[in-house]
Amino acid sequence: LEHQLLNLVMSIDKSEVHKHKVQVDAVVDEHKNVIEELNNSLLARLSDQDGNLLDDEALMSALSNTKSSLDTEMNALKEASETQELANRQCEEYRPVALRG
């Protein structure tokens, strides 16, 4: 209930901050999902592999591409998480109002 009241207060009093927070939360979730998909895809390729992994050029290429994609996603996630933390701190300023109901 407190969280709902906080969101309500933020949406009324600081609508732009609230909208930004909702967008940032979605971006963070999206990056987490992409990272999970990349990891799952890599694990599936590795588990399906027979023989010497180093001899499979297609697998080595996929590993390299996955690593590059993961690096990009991890950097984007870090930036989005920092922005999310800032937005959360701005929201916390209104917690006393939400607590009063």
LINVENZI-V602528 format. One record per residue. N is the residue number from 1. RES is the residue in one small letter. SS is DSSP state (h for helix, s for strand, l for the rest). PSI is psi in radians with two decimals (NA if undefined). D_CENTER is the distance of its C-alpha to the mean C-alpha in Angstrom with 1 decimal. Layout:
n=N res=RES ss=SS psi=PSI d_center=D_CENTER
n=N res=RES ss=SS psi=PSI d_center=D_CENTER
This chain:
n=1 res=l ss=l psi=-0.74 d_center=25.0
n=2 res=e ss=h psi=-0.74 d_center=24.2
n=3 res=h ss=h psi=-0.71 d_center=20.5
n=4 res=q ss=h psi=-0.73 d_center=22.0
n=5 res=l ss=h psi=-0.69 d_center=24.5
n=6 res=l ss=h psi=-0.78 d_center=22.2
n=7 res=n ss=h psi=-0.69 d_center=20.2
n=8 res=l ss=h psi=-0.82 d_center=23.6
n=9 res=v ss=h psi=-0.79 d_center=25.0
n=10 res=m ss=h psi=-0.71 d_center=22.1
n=11 res=s ss=h psi=-0.47 d_center=22.4
n=12 res=i ss=h psi=-0.89 d_center=26.1
n=13 res=d ss=h psi=-0.64 d_center=26.5
n=14 res=k ss=l psi=1.13 d_center=23.5
n=15 res=s ss=h psi=-0.66 d_center=22.4
n=16 res=e ss=h psi=-0.73 d_center=20.8
n=17 res=v ss=h psi=-0.74 d_center=18.7
n=18 res=h ss=h psi=-0.79 d_center=17.7
n=19 res=k ss=h psi=-0.75 d_center=16.9
n=20 res=h ss=h psi=-0.74 d_center=14.8
n=21 res=k ss=h psi=-0.76 d_center=12.9
n=22 res=v ss=h psi=-0.73 d_center=12.4
n=23 res=q ss=h psi=-0.76 d_center=11.2
n=24 res=v ss=h psi=-0.72 d_center=8.7
n=25 res=d ss=h psi=-0.71 d_center=7.4
n=26 res=a ss=h psi=-0.69 d_center=7.4
n=27 res=v ss=h psi=-0.76 d_center=5.8
n=28 res=v ss=h psi=-0.82 d_center=2.5
n=29 res=d ss=h psi=-0.71 d_center=3.7
n=30 res=e ss=h psi=-0.78 d_center=5.2
n=31 res=h ss=h psi=-0.69 d_center=4.0
n=32 res=k ss=h psi=-0.72 d_center=3.9
n=33 res=n ss=h psi=-0.73 d_center=6.9
n=34 res=v ss=h psi=-0.76 d_center=8.4
n=35 res=i ss=h psi=-0.75 d_center=8.5
n=36 res=e ss=h psi=-0.73 d_center=10.1
n=37 res=e ss=h psi=-0.73 d_center=12.3
n=38 res=l ss=h psi=-0.77 d_center=13.4
n=39 res=n ss=h psi=-0.77 d_center=14.3
n=40 res=n ss=h psi=-0.71 d_center=16.1
n=41 res=s ss=h psi=-0.77 d_center=17.9
n=42 res=l ss=h psi=-0.79 d_center=19.0
n=43 res=l ss=h psi=-0.67 d_center=20.3
n=44 res=a ss=h psi=-0.76 d_center=22.1
n=45 res=r ss=h psi=-0.74 d_center=23.8
n=46 res=l ss=h psi=-0.67 d_center=24.8
n=47 res=s ss=h psi=-0.44 d_center=26.2
n=48 res=d ss=h psi=-0.16 d_center=28.2
n=49 res=q ss=l psi=2.34 d_center=29.7
n=50 res=d ss=l psi=2.58 d_center=33.4
n=51 res=g ss=l psi=-2.80 d_center=35.3
n=52 res=n ss=l psi=2.12 d_center=34.4
n=53 res=l ss=h psi=-0.62 d_center=30.8
n=54 res=l ss=h psi=-0.34 d_center=32.0
n=55 res=d ss=h psi=-0.25 d_center=34.5
n=56 res=d ss=l psi=1.74 d_center=32.0
n=57 res=e ss=h psi=-0.64 d_center=31.2
n=58 res=a ss=h psi=-0.71 d_center=28.9
n=59 res=l ss=h psi=-0.74 d_center=26.8
n=60 res=m ss=h psi=-0.68 d_center=26.9
n=61 res=s ss=h psi=-0.76 d_center=25.7
n=62 res=a ss=h psi=-0.70 d_center=22.9
n=63 res=l ss=h psi=-0.77 d_center=21.9
n=64 res=s ss=h psi=-0.78 d_center=22.1
n=65 res=n ss=h psi=-0.71 d_center=20.1
n=66 res=t ss=h psi=-0.75 d_center=17.3
n=67 res=k ss=h psi=-0.77 d_center=17.3
n=68 res=s ss=h psi=-0.78 d_center=17.2
n=69 res=s ss=h psi=-0.72 d_center=14.3
n=70 res=l ss=h psi=-0.73 d_center=12.3
n=71 res=d ss=h psi=-0.78 d_center=13.5
n=72 res=t ss=h psi=-0.82 d_center=12.4
n=73 res=e ss=h psi=-0.70 d_center=8.8
n=74 res=m ss=h psi=-0.70 d_center=8.8
n=75 res=n ss=h psi=-0.75 d_center=10.5
n=76 res=a ss=h psi=-0.69 d_center=8.3
n=77 res=l ss=h psi=-0.72 d_center=5.2
n=78 res=k ss=h psi=-0.81 d_center=8.3
n=79 res=e ss=h psi=-0.77 d_center=9.6
n=80 res=a ss=h psi=-0.64 d_center=7.1
n=81 res=s ss=h psi=-0.66 d_center=7.1
n=82 res=e ss=h psi=-0.73 d_center=10.8
n=83 res=t ss=h psi=-0.69 d_center=11.2
n=84 res=q ss=h psi=-0.73 d_center=9.6
n=85 res=e ss=h psi=-0.73 d_center=12.2
n=86 res=l ss=h psi=-0.78 d_center=14.9
n=87 res=a ss=h psi=-0.67 d_center=14.5
n=88 res=n ss=h psi=-0.69 d_center=14.7
n=89 res=r ss=h psi=-0.68 d_center=17.8
n=90 res=q ss=h psi=-0.67 d_center=19.3
n=91 res=c ss=h psi=-0.63 d_center=19.0
n=92 res=e ss=h psi=-0.42 d_center=20.6
n=93 res=e ss=l psi=-0.40 d_center=23.6
n=94 res=y ss=l psi=0.04 d_center=24.4
n=95 res=r ss=h psi=-0.72 d_center=24.1
n=96 res=p ss=h psi=-0.61 d_center=27.9
n=97 res=v ss=h psi=-0.74 d_center=28.6
n=98 res=a ss=h psi=-0.63 d_center=26.5
n=99 res=l ss=h psi=-0.59 d_center=28.4
n=100 res=r ss=h psi=-0.42 d_center=31.7
n=101 res=g ss=l psi=NA d_center=30.8
